[in-house]
Amino acid sequence: MKAMQPSSPRKGLKFLSVFSVLGLGFIVLSLFMTGYFDFQTVVIQARTRFDPVIDTPTLNLNRWIKLPSNPMHNMTEEEVFWRASLVPKVNNYPFKRVPKVAFMFLTRGPLPLHPLWERFFQRHDGLFSIYVHALPGYVPEFGRKSVFYQRQIPSQPAEWGKMNMCEAERRLLANALLDWSNERFVLLSESCIPLFPFPVVYKYLIEAKYSFVGSFIDPGPHGRGRYNPRMAPEVNVSQWRKGSQWFEVQRTLAVNMISDTKYYLKFKEFCRPPCYVDEHYFPTMLAIESPSLISGRSVTWVDWSRGGSHPATFGKGDVTEAFLKRVKEEPKCRYNGNESSVCFLFARKFAPSTLEPLLRFSSGVLGFSTR
């Protein structure tokens, strides 16, 4: 039997050479692939970084002027106020802008008179916007066809007589300012009603030269008696004003109201019950900063004849044709420098029980169209 012969040195060397060539090829291929993918990553990153400038369809005007139908968002309050305070320096808009009136409802929860408002807004799409600030956690039950459907904004608690009430009002303004088309901003409550048909209200506000902010001197204990000397030098007693919480302002003043920090901090610290900040903050601030832009009166009627710290609330039995006519025909006022017989566009406080008679009178004394 023959013994096994050892492999020749030449065959081993050949095998080693082939293995070395394959290994070297693998290394070269690996280096090439690594370099290729690294290069692709750089290209992708570069394109991602510069695409907004190069790829014009991704950066267009619609991104700035088009808003979702639902005003709910996940922006922080700081982000919303910053975005809302942006003011273009070019007066002419580069798009077709139809000025709208923003109706801002400050409520605890439900809007029991919403069927009346639905009639008021009917067939006037594109001329108004609606914003609702309710207590956190409240879930409205409006149908999809309602003008109030998905019109709630992110909210925080708001308490009568406290600064968080004014903060809620500023929050409404800030969210409404996100829509470039909103030109006039009116603050309403769940107990407010419109006194005239929409076309009258729209024309009255859009053509107004002044904003409707109640601001007057009250020398008594419920006026200057609430002034705290520690508010000086920002606010002196001679500058102290009182007025209705329910204001209506044009866009420039709305931006000023949400941007203010000078007076906000003073009122937050030194105007506390029995100083009711919602009756003094905006009336005083605007009287100091923009006296030539405010009319000094409100367009929301209330009845203080019964006395007390709150105006009268009207029930079902109070709402008659004669009553509504009397409210609409209050004493004359000034509008754009001229005497006017139309002074109040809205009225409050109306209980939920008034809905039935209000709907009954809506096409008559209130003048809402039913066509």
Buried (B, 14 or more C-beta within 10 A) or exposed (E): EEEEEEEEEEEEEEEEEEEEEEEEEEEEEEEEEEEEEEEEEEEEEEEEEEEEEEEEEEEEEEEEBEEEEEBEBEBEEEEBBBBBBEEEEEEEEEEEEEBBBBBBBBBEEEBBBBBBBBBBBBEBEEBBBBBBBBEEEEEBEBEEEBBBBBBBBBBEEBEEBBBBBBBBBBBBBBBBBBBBBBBBBBBBBBBBBBBBBBEBBBEBBBEBEBBBBBBEEBEEEEBBEBBBEEBEEBBEEEBBBBBBBBBBBBBEBBBBBBBBEEBBEBBBEBBBEEBBBBBBBBBBBBBBBBEEBBBBBBBBBBBEEEEEEEBBBBEBEBBEEEBBEEBBEBEEBEBEEEEEEBBBBBBBBBBBBBBEBBBEBBBEBBBBBEE
